[in-house]
Amino acid sequence: MAFVIFLIPCFVVGTDVVFSCQNADDFVGASSPGDIIIGGLFAVHSEMLHPEKDPIKPVIQNCAGFEIQVFLQTLAMIHAIETINNSTLLSGVTLGYEIYDTCAEVTKAMASALRFLSKFNSSEDAVEFKCDYSDYIPRVKAVTGASYSEVSMAVSRLLALQLIPQVSPASSAEILSDKIRFPSFFRTIPSDFHQTRAMTRLICESGWNWIGVIATDDDNGRFALESFGVQAMANNVCIAFKEMLPAYLSDSTFHTKVDQAIEKIVKEKRVNVIVVFMRQFHVLKLFKKAIERNVNKIWIASDNWSAAVKISTIPNIRQLGTVVGFGFKNGDISSFQEFLRNLHKKPTENNKFLREYIMLLSVCAHLEYHDFQTCIANQSQDNLLENYGSKPQTWRDDFLNANVEPGFIHSTMLAVYAIAHAIKGQCKDRDCKDPSAFTPWELLEELKRVVVIDGDKEVKFDSNGDMSTSYDVLLWKEIDGHMEIITMAEYDAEKGGFIFKDEEKKKDFLALKKVQSTCSQPCSPGQVKKVTESPHTCCYECIYCPENHYSNQTDMDYCYRCNNKTYWAPINSSTCYRKTIYFLAWTDWFAIFLLLLSAFGVVLVLSICVIFTKNLDTPVVKASGGLTVCYIILFSHFLIFLSTVFFIDIPTEFKCKTRQAVFGISFTLCISCILIKSLKILLAFSFDPKLQNFLKCMYKPIPTVVTCTGIQVIICTFWLIFRTPFVNQNFSIPRAIILECNEGSVVAFGIMLGYISALAFICFIFAFKGRKLPENYNEAKFITFGMLIYFIAWIVFIPVYATTFGKYLPAVEIIVVLISNYGILCCTFLPKCYIIIYKQETNTKSAFLKMVYTYSSKSAGSVAVSQASLDSKSSSFRATITDSCKTENDSVNGNCHFQVPGQSLIKGKVLPKNATRTMVRKRVSSI
């Protein structure tokens, strides 16, 4: 009752006196005297009324739309100043304040700024024009505010004329960080750069890339939209549509624009996330219309309205979907809440805002909570007193506390404390009771260095005049049937990440991912985005990565290429696979088959060695050149069979160098020994004197073998030194790596094989000459056949080897080596083994002599006939025998003389009776 009696005198005034501006003092919303005055600019009302009569006159009009949240900010400023005055922070110096209502209008805010610039103690509130304001003492030392960036930009340009510090608790436009255009502007919140980056981070982590944006068509909305657009583009987030609503509710197109925005949201069915940069009264109108149209989306709220209780309490707000937003970092405001509980005890003479609020409480007292809020917001200063009448005074303790937005309250109090700490720095050596003790520009310099203790940490302004505080990520969550605004996470502006206090909050954050807001379905790993005709990069088709390319993440812009040398990938692959390494392994069935053939060859060689060793004194073994020659040839065959082992399993440098050298030298040694045998056979059974003389000159077994083999050793040595074979990785097969030996030099390889072929050809010629040997002594015939097998095998090898690739390439050479080695081995030794084992009756000395005698008799007769034929054909060389054998002495040892006309006497041999038997012995001994 006492409270009501106290309030009654406050309202016994006329309508024109309470709210209309009759003089400069009437323009002040709330004030308190002090040694140092701080100005305040707050949009306590959401709009300024405009005259309906013409012509329009330059008169400051009344306002409408009482904003409880902003009214609370003015109370926070008052509370902070009162707290400072009651503390020892500024001992002996009191702070005063003058708070003005901007009505969210730049025009009215400029009028307030002009009063701030007026000279101190000037009765006319005049602003002096000067070229130098260094010594000028304005009405205020600093200003707190304004509520909106658009207003702050205009006011800051005016205040910059005298460099009066302006500390805003709410203006977040990024452009205000520009100290060239706004040198005296500070703020206790981060700029929109950090907010838009935080929004983009939230969108990206939730998997959204197709969103809509709605903003107010003013400086704050445009700059926020521009900043967000840059961040979105940098993070591959596409803006499906942008809708701009008029900045002022009085705009005649406002409701039409709201309807258009709602239609756009309904039409874009793939857009399920809407970012909203608007003032609270704009959002209120938008959401009411969206509820009517049953719009259900995820709404990302800017710091202007993310903690607005009056919006979260709209009936059926849950139908709109999920609201997640970013609010300024909360602090300890318990003292302010206590201040609110005692607010009804405060005088109202110098606080028009408080008086108006009390009147609104009375006018709207009969309504429920949300309707009560709506009633307050819809009352204008022109009709409030008419509606107030004689209604009883009421007070609601819970209403103000319920509408507190902690972030804004904290930043407002922080702004006042920052100014107070700067004043403290200026008052160290000065008497600040004197208003001219320091000037605003000196306070500005002090403010740049000031450090304020905020809870348990120190905060200060950066070089841009911003306080780099973090954001609270707010979630509107229905709890017990009521929409509550809870802090879901904290956004660290420096690190650019989210910090969760507990797992439950993190689950709420992850639950946002359940909603999809993409232009196209995400491309899964193995696919890549292909941009369609749409101008937006977020609208695309998903196509498969081609062969040997992969993508290991969703929505990749391009496929990575596999390392073609060691990896491969099929079409639509999410990873690269290591290529299979192929070589002719021990476990390969074909390699096993070839090894068995080589092993059988080794066994065959050893078996022949045993047979020949046991039958050392038989004619067949002796006729083969003796055991030494046979052992050398068989050892060569053994090495050739052994060399095939180096063609199998993983190629190494040692194997690559060894295999061709062992094969080439061994084969050369084998052919050299067979060549000597061919010469010996031809020498033993040749009756042509000229040929015999030539063969005797050629037949030098040891030097011939050493020379022939030595040349091959030299060839291989030069090959291994200058162009040595090496291990090569063949990538010609797409999904495999063939490990193979590169011969280093095809020319050297060809020379080695060509040299063996040359020796084999000579051997073939000599053996072919001796092909008509005794029927049972047919070694030359078999050597000829063995050389033919060698030639056929290697002639076929060349085109096959040149056109074959893969792991079976070494097998081709192994096959040729085995064929040629088996051919020569079998043709050289198997016939003799057959005679030794199965035809022992022919492997005796008597049988052998009989065979040779028969062949020699035929050969001798052929030679005599041939000689007589030759003598008869030459009539000019007809010889007369003067004496067949003049005396017995002349015919000693079977010598007789033949006289050819015109020629000297030629000695000849007379074939005695036993000549044939003597010839046989010579042939056998030569063999």
Summary of the structure (lengths in Angstrom):
residues: 927
radius of gyration: 57.4
end to end distance: 152.9
largest distance: 189.5
contacts: 3010
relative contact order: 0.07
helix: 50%
strand: 16%
